[in-house]
Amino acid sequence: MKAVTINISLNPELADFARSDSAAHAFDSMSEYMRDLIRNRRQEQIKQDAAFLEKAIAGAPPGDPSDEEMAAIVKAQHRLRAERRKRARCA
């Protein structure tokens, strides 16, 4: 797969942290460091989604959901993801 270049801007404090953290964990480049952070974030998102689904399944009634129930489930999942993203930006 062809790599895509994405440039980011960091304040000096975050840049210093990223440099020292990447060196402490023996990354060969800042790109490797950022890829690792993104992979870890993606895995965390998958774990959160799986936990949400497992909880929903445990309390679900038997049988398939109706189209209306399925639409409500999808809407709730989108809302929860948006709330998580908002909390992450504020943190």
C-alpha positions as CSV (number, residue, x, y, z in Angstrom):
1,M,0.0,0.0,0.0
2,K,1.3,3.4,-0.9
3,A,2.1,5.7,2.0
4,V,0.3,9.0,2.4
5,T,2.1,12.0,3.9
6,I,0.3,13.9,6.7
7,N,2.0,16.9,8.3
8,I,1.1,17.8,11.9
9,S,1.9,20.9,14.0
10,L,2.7,20.6,17.7
11,N,3.4,23.1,20.3
12,P,7.0,23.0,21.6
13,E,6.0,21.1,24.8
14,L,4.3,18.3,22.8
15,A,7.1,18.2,20.3
16,D,9.7,17.7,23.0
17,F,7.6,15.0,24.6
18,A,7.1,13.2,21.3
19,R,10.9,13.3,20.6
20,S,11.9,12.1,24.0
21,D,9.2,9.4,24.1
22,S,10.0,8.1,20.7
23,A,13.7,8.0,21.6
24,A,12.9,6.2,24.9
25,H,11.0,3.5,23.0
26,A,13.7,3.1,20.3
27,F,11.6,4.2,17.3
28,D,13.8,4.8,14.3
29,S,11.7,7.8,13.2
30,M,8.9,10.1,14.2
31,S,6.8,8.5,11.5
32,E,7.2,5.1,13.1
33,Y,6.3,6.6,16.5
34,M,3.2,8.2,15.0
35,R,2.1,5.0,13.2
36,D,2.4,3.1,16.5
37,L,0.3,5.7,18.3
38,I,-2.4,5.6,15.6
39,R,-2.4,1.7,15.6
40,N,-2.7,1.6,19.4
41,R,-5.6,4.2,19.2
42,R,-7.3,2.1,16.5
43,Q,-7.0,-1.0,18.6
44,E,-8.4,0.8,21.6
45,Q,-11.4,1.9,19.5
46,I,-12.0,-1.7,18.4
47,K,-11.8,-2.9,22.0
48,Q,-14.3,-0.2,23.1
49,D,-16.7,-1.1,20.3
50,A,-16.4,-4.8,21.1
51,A,-17.1,-4.2,24.8
52,F,-20.2,-2.0,23.8
53,L,-21.5,-4.8,21.6
54,E,-20.9,-7.5,24.2
55,K,-22.8,-5.5,26.7
56,A,-25.6,-4.8,24.3
57,I,-25.8,-8.5,23.3
58,A,-25.9,-9.6,26.9
59,G,-29.0,-7.6,27.6
60,A,-30.7,-8.0,24.2
61,P,-33.9,-9.9,23.8
62,P,-33.9,-13.0,21.7
63,G,-34.5,-12.7,17.9
64,D,-33.4,-10.3,15.3
65,P,-34.0,-6.5,15.8
66,S,-36.6,-4.8,13.6
67,D,-35.4,-2.2,11.1
68,E,-36.4,0.6,13.5
69,E,-34.5,-1.0,16.4
70,M,-31.4,-1.5,14.1
71,A,-31.5,2.2,13.1
72,A,-31.7,3.2,16.8
73,I,-28.7,1.0,17.6
74,V,-26.6,2.5,14.8
75,K,-27.7,6.0,15.8
76,A,-26.6,5.3,19.4
77,Q,-23.2,4.0,18.3
78,H,-22.6,7.1,16.2
79,R,-23.6,9.3,19.1
80,L,-21.3,7.5,21.5
81,R,-18.3,7.7,19.2
82,A,-18.9,11.4,18.7
83,E,-19.0,11.9,22.5
84,R,-15.8,9.9,22.9
85,R,-14.0,12.0,20.2
86,K,-15.2,15.2,21.9
87,R,-14.0,14.0,25.3
88,A,-10.6,13.0,23.7
89,R,-10.2,16.5,22.2
90,C,-10.9,18.2,25.5
91,A,-8.5,16.0,27.4
